């Protein structure tokens, strides 16, 4: 039987996968009505993902990576802005 932690992590993984899929579909959608619908669905999933992420953190089901140093953040910003 699945534990709550497993269900939360599985749902988070599914939401993350759907968010990745939406990006591609939105970029390739020519129909503006379909594009708007996909954007709304993506936004709803982003909201669900954040709520579930916060819940998982609170319950100790998820341990995020250590924060990046200020130097790494600045280097990344520089690399992305020069691309």
C-alpha positions in Angstrom: 0.0 0.0 0.0 1.3 3.4 -0.9 2.2 5.8 1.9 1.2 9.5 1.8 4.8 10.5 1.0 4.9 8.2 -2.0 1.6 9.6 -3.3 2.7 13.2 -2.9 6.0 12.6 -4.6 4.3 10.7 -7.4 1.8 13.5 -7.9 4.6 16.1 -7.9 6.5 14.1 -10.5 3.4 14.0 -12.7 2.8 17.7 -12.4 6.4 18.4 -13.3 6.1 16.2 -16.4 2.9 17.9 -17.5 4.5 21.4 -17.0 7.3 20.3 -19.3 4.8 19.1 -21.9 2.8 22.3 -21.8 5.8 24.4 -22.8 6.3 22.5 -26.0 2.6 22.5 -26.9 2.2 26.2 -26.2 5.2 27.1 -28.3 3.9 25.0 -31.2 0.3 26.0 -31.0 -0.9 28.1 -34.0 -4.5 28.4 -32.8 -4.7 31.3 -30.4 -7.7 29.9 -28.5 -6.0 26.6 -28.0 -2.8 28.4 -27.0 -4.8 30.4 -24.3 -6.4 27.2 -23.0 -3.0 25.5 -22.7 -1.6 28.5 -20.9 -4.5 28.4 -18.4 -4.0 24.7 -17.9 -0.3 25.2 -17.4 -0.9 28.0 -14.9 -3.4 25.8 -12.9 -0.8 23.0 -12.8 1.9 25.5 -11.7 -0.3 26.6 -8.8 -1.1 23.0 -7.9 2.6 22.1 -8.1 3.6 25.0 -5.8 0.9 24.1 -3.2 1.9 20.5 -3.2 5.6 21.4 -3.1 5.0 23.6 0.0 3.0 20.7 1.6 5.8 18.2 0.9 8.4 20.6 2.4 6.2 21.1 5.5 5.8 17.4 6.0 9.4 16.6 5.4 8.6 14.6 2.2 10.9 16.7 0.1 14.4 18.0 0.8 15.5 20.7 -1.7 19.0 21.0 -2.9 21.3 23.5 -1.0 20.9 27.1 -2.2 23.4 28.2 -4.8 26.0 30.7 -3.7 25.8 34.3 -4.8 28.7 33.8 -7.1 27.0 30.9 -8.9 23.8 32.9 -9.2 25.7 35.8 -10.8 27.7 33.6 -13.1 24.5 31.9 -14.3 22.8 35.2 -14.9 25.8 36.4 -16.9 25.8 33.3 -19.0 22.1 33.5 -19.7 22.1 37.1 -20.5 25.0 36.8 -23.0 23.3 33.9 -24.9 
